Amino acid sequence: MNQFLLEPFVNYNLDKGWFLLTDVVMTANWDADSNQRWTIPLGGGVGRLFKIGNQAINSRLEYYYNVERPDGAAKQLVTFTWQFLFPKK
């Protein structure tokens, strides 16, 4: 096994369904040269839980900057997530 993945997640809930989060995905390829081994992002985002009719939705926007990355990897990442939630009643 030559790869490593660590994904710490922190969520802070605010009023009216809003929340702050960080969900970084740190990786390492142990077979790569030492200066090409790690991808380490820093950043976070904001999201909100809400309903459209009876449909619960989790939406979030996040920005991460890779402070350590192999050559050719992205310097930054912006993600927008739109999740339809189907909780058990």
Secondary structure, 3 states (H helix, E strand, C coil): CCEEEECCEEEEECHHHEEEEEECCEEEECCCCHHHCEEEEEEEEEEEEEEECCEEEEEEEEEEEEEECCCCCCCEEEEEEEEEECCCC
